[in-house]
């Protein structure tokens, strides 16, 4: 997900997306701990997507 896609979303959509990404991040961490994680690059992608969404949410609330 790139920054332009994130900026087009509404506040509620951003919150839903953030919750979804956090759940996925938890599942990936659980898989990594049990040795079942296959797509290790996905962990970094999720982390960066969460940061993008939090940044846009903060900018929208400040504006």
JOHU-V397953 format. One record per residue. RES is the residue in one small letter. PHI is phi in whole degrees, -180 to 180 (* if undefined). PSI is psi as a letter, one per 40 degrees, with the letter a starting at -180 (999 if undefined). Layout:
# JOHU-V397953
res | phi | psi
RES | PHI | PSI
RES | PHI | PSI
This chain:
# JOHU-V397953
res | phi | psi
x | * | h
x | -97 | i
x | -65 | d
x | -65 | d
x | -63 | d
x | -67 | d
x | -67 | d
x | -76 | e
x | -79 | i
x | -81 | i
x | -60 | d
x | -66 | d
x | -65 | d
x | -65 | d
x | -63 | d
x | -64 | d
x | -64 | d
x | -63 | d
x | -62 | d
x | -62 | d
x | -67 | d
x | -67 | d
x | -65 | d
x | -65 | d
x | -62 | d
x | -61 | d
x | -63 | d
x | -66 | d
x | -64 | d
x | -64 | d
x | -63 | d
x | -65 | d
x | -68 | d
x | -94 | e
x | 80 | e
x | -104 | e
x | -75 | h
x | -101 | d
x | -100 | g
x | -68 | d
x | -67 | d
x | -65 | d
x | -60 | d
x | -68 | d
x | -62 | d
x | -62 | d
x | -59 | d
x | -71 | d
x | -64 | d
x | -62 | d
x | -63 | d
x | -61 | d
x | -65 | d
x | -63 | d
x | -65 | d
x | -66 | d
x | -60 | d
x | -66 | d
x | -66 | d
x | -69 | d
x | -74 | d
x | -75 | d
x | -81 | 999
